[in-house]
Amino acid sequence: MNRKELNPESSPQAAFGARLRRSREEHGWKQEDLAARMGYSSTHISAVETGRKMPTLRFSRSADLAFGTSGTADTFEREWREIRHGSLLEGFPEYVGYEGRAVEIRLYEIGIIPGLLQTPEYAKVLADSAVRRGAITPEQAADRVSFLAERQAALERPRPPMVFLVMDESCIRRPVGGREVMDAQLDRLVEFAARPTTVLQTAPFDIGERRTFDLPVNLLTLPDRSVISYAESQAQGHLDREATSVLPMLTAYHQLQAEALSQAASVAMISQLRKGSP
């Protein structure tokens, strides 16, 4: 049988295929053996290994189960997300992999509604704006919106995570997409606050220097109770697993929650904006 050699550096898809083949061979498996473990045909395995077929999310997760890489920092799922979402900031695809397994999610956002709570219309306005600025292509914009929908769907699981959200007041006062889009978005926030596994708070402008973060922050508590953080600037994202730097951020988040409005007061502020009151 002829063996097609693939240059892993030629494309992310080729790198995925080369890694799949290398992992299989390290286990001493034939393509038929891996196919049986993953629930695919050997022809499908061959096509992915040689770069003729794109891996899918299901395929990547099946590979992680077969090779025992699920829950590690270097999963096939992470590699798949980097292939599909190459326009995303460094570190973000890996963060999303952890997000889907987190038991607690703590978010702080400035200026825009956090992605996990954005309506499709709100998200599309932001993506289309990036296209008009030349920051991304129309194809990448569509991919961002669909990727966001996948993230949101991943949280609708039988045992959903607790989600704590603190939004700077600028998030709800900054108009995005016009009145209709904003009204629907504010309605989504009120619905979110009514869930039994969520806490929504607004950090009002008048807390001034008591605001503990100057950039958006994401904190995840994983099933083993370890905590990781993700923060990003305009140009790059950074995932941090070191307790010495992550735990102080968790403390700062709790301090911010203490200064923010209660959920009831936050919902009241959002409802007033929804009615057009100042």
KANORRA-V669903 format. One record per helix or strand of 3 or more residues. SS is the DSSP state (hx for helix, st for strand). FROM is the first residue (numbers start at 1). TO is the last residue. Records with the same first field share a line. If there is no record, write none. Layout:
SS = FROM-TO  FROM-TO
This chain:
hx = 12-26  31-38  42-49  57-67  76-84  92-99  115-117  120-132  138-154  169-173  179-193  205-210  243-259  263-274
st = 104-109  162-168  198-203  217-221  227-232  237-240
